[in-house]
Amino acid sequence: MKVLEKQIPKQFLEMNRKALELGAELVKDAKVC
């Protein structure tokens, strides 16, 4: 896994993390509605 992590750009990881955070917020909003 460490080798794969080195091959993945940090920018991609940051974008993926932000996407997960946005998804979590959307799920919270959906539950509230």
C-alpha positions as CSV (number, residue, x, y, z in Angstrom):
1,M,0.0,0.0,0.0
2,K,2.8,2.4,0.8
3,V,4.1,2.1,-2.8
4,L,0.7,3.0,-4.2
5,E,0.4,5.9,-1.8
6,K,3.7,7.3,-3.1
7,Q,2.4,7.1,-6.7
8,I,-0.8,8.9,-5.9
9,P,-0.4,12.7,-6.1
10,K,-1.1,14.6,-2.9
11,Q,-3.5,16.9,-4.8
12,F,-5.6,14.0,-5.8
13,L,-5.8,12.8,-2.2
14,E,-6.8,16.3,-1.1
15,M,-9.5,16.5,-3.7
16,N,-10.8,13.1,-2.7
17,R,-10.9,14.1,1.0
18,K,-12.8,17.3,0.1
19,A,-15.2,15.3,-2.0
20,L,-15.9,12.9,0.9
21,E,-16.5,15.9,3.2
22,L,-18.9,17.5,0.8
23,G,-20.7,14.1,0.4
24,A,-21.0,13.8,4.2
25,E,-22.5,17.3,4.3
26,L,-25.0,16.4,1.6
27,V,-26.0,13.3,3.5
28,K,-26.6,15.4,6.7
29,D,-28.7,17.9,4.7
30,A,-30.7,15.0,3.2
31,K,-31.4,13.5,6.7
32,V,-32.5,16.9,8.0
33,C,-34.9,17.3,5.1
